[in-house]
Amino acid sequence: MEYDLNAIVTPYVTSYIREKTKQSDEFLAGLEKYAAENNVPIVEPETARLLSVLTKLKQPERILEVGCAIGYSSILMSKGLKEGGKITTLEYDHDMVMTARKNIDAAGLSDTINVVEADAKDYLSYIDEDEIFDIIFLDGPKAHYVYMLDDAVRLLKKGGLLISDNILFKGMTADDDHFVRRKVTIINRLRDYIDALMTHPQLESSILSQGDGVTVSLKTVSDFERFGY
Ligand SMILES: C[S@@+](CC[C@H](N)C(=O)[O-])C[C@H]1O[C@@H](n2cnc3c(N)ncnc32)[C@H](O)[C@@H]1O
């Protein structure tokens, strides 16, 4: 079987939600248009709105994003930052980095959003300040979320949110009937990631079946409370 793009949410429900979820910010609407025309994968409109609501609710001082692409979601999240707040966003594709920096500059956010050109798989373990981020958004290499989890939890403040996109992967994560053989590694790792999130002693997680599947995890137990140091 090939991908069933409508495996998670039926098309008429998606159309309805999207009709109601219009992007009112002109600059972001322009980036959505650019992404659609240039096949750049950015968060789906309903996931963008969820990110926006969660960020404004949390009013974070520091956000870490894995997977910047052209800077769309980091610009979106910057609108919910506390005054003086900062975003670090990781991207390993050089052309994407250059485009993201250009967009962030055009949005007047160069002092707020730092695009780091790095492979997130390595970079997270080099950040040595623990519990510094209020929100971590994983939207990069899906097959590596499970290996990033320890660092993500370590870097997140107690009360912080870990948000992970594409965890249902066109429904394949949930059901072998929607499984494409060549995606076996990524799907098995996403399944392991979801199991790890749902049983993690420091997190309370919710799996949302919107867009391509999103998890929202609240860090309820600090590293000190768990490990005693
Ligand atoms: C889905 S896109 C991100 C979209 C962006 N968050 C948005 O919604 O505007 C995923 C991005 O992650 C990047 N990526 C994939 N693996 C990566 C890695 N190991 N380290 C850093 N970036 C990575 C890809 O190059 C791609 O630009």
The ligand as a Tripos MOL2 file, in Angstrom:
@<TRIPOS>MOLECULE
LIG
   27    29     1     0     0
SMALL
NO_CHARGES

@<TRIPOS>ATOM
      1 C1          9.4040   19.4970    8.5690 C.3       1 LIG1
      2 S1         10.8020   20.4870    8.2500 S.3       1 LIG1
      3 C2         10.7040   21.7200    9.5050 C.3       1 LIG1
      4 C3          9.6010   22.6640    9.2950 C.3       1 LIG1
      5 C4          9.5760   23.8480   10.2530 C.3       1 LIG1
      6 N1          9.6040   23.4190   11.6310 N.3       1 LIG1
      7 C5          8.3360   24.6550   10.0220 C.2       1 LIG1
      8 O1          7.2500   24.1590   10.3060 O.co2     1 LIG1
      9 O2          8.4440   25.7820    9.5420 O.co2     1 LIG1
     10 C6         12.1140   19.4850    8.8520 C.3       1 LIG1
     11 C7         13.4680   20.1390    8.7260 C.3       1 LIG1
     12 O3         14.3830   19.3990    9.5440 O.3       1 LIG1
     13 C8         15.6350   19.4000    8.9230 C.3       1 LIG1
     14 N2         16.4090   18.2730    9.4840 N.ar      1 LIG1
     15 C9         16.2400   16.9350    9.2440 C.ar      1 LIG1
     16 N3         17.1200   16.2250    9.9540 N.ar      1 LIG1
     17 C10        17.8740   17.1150   10.6560 C.ar      1 LIG1
     18 C11        18.9480   16.9880   11.5730 C.ar      1 LIG1
     19 N4         19.4450   15.7800   11.8960 N.pl3     1 LIG1
     20 N5         19.4770   18.1010   12.1160 N.ar      1 LIG1
     21 C12        18.9920   19.3290   11.7900 C.ar      1 LIG1
     22 N6         17.9730   19.5110   10.9210 N.ar      1 LIG1
     23 C13        17.4080   18.4290   10.3750 C.ar      1 LIG1
     24 C14        15.3060   19.2470    7.4460 C.3       1 LIG1
     25 O4         16.3810   19.6950    6.6420 O.3       1 LIG1
     26 C15        14.0390   20.0890    7.3180 C.3       1 LIG1
     27 O5         14.3530   21.4010    6.8970 O.3       1 LIG1
@<TRIPOS>BOND
     1     1     2 1
     2     2     3 1
     3     2    10 1
     4     3     4 1
     5     4     5 1
     6     5     6 1
     7     5     7 1
     8     7     8 2
     9     7     9 1
    10    10    11 1
    11    11    12 1
    12    11    26 1
    13    12    13 1
    14    13    14 1
    15    13    24 1
    16    14    15 ar
    17    14    23 ar
    18    15    16 ar
    19    16    17 ar
    20    17    18 ar
    21    17    23 ar
    22    18    19 1
    23    18    20 ar
    24    20    21 ar
    25    21    22 ar
    26    22    23 ar
    27    24    25 1
    28    24    26 1
    29    26    27 1
@<TRIPOS>SUBSTRUCTURE
     1 LIG1         1 GROUP 0 **** ****
